[in-house]
Amino acid sequence: MTESRLKSTHLVCVSCTGIAPGEPIECESIDCAWLYARKKAEATAEFMPIYDDITIELELDMDEQLSQT
């Protein structure tokens, strides 16, 4: 869901700014709701690998605790 939200907001910004899809978007229009949605999606996507790592660690800890009982 995070990745699809990031992709959709990126596509809107690309169409608005005329930048090629692979290029970084440098729009800073503070009155654009899409800018804020894109920045939020980017921030969320940035932390996804961390969430995955934490989830794996918690699962390993839980498995270890269950095996000790």
Order of alpha helices (4+ residues) and beta strands (2+ residues): alpha-alpha
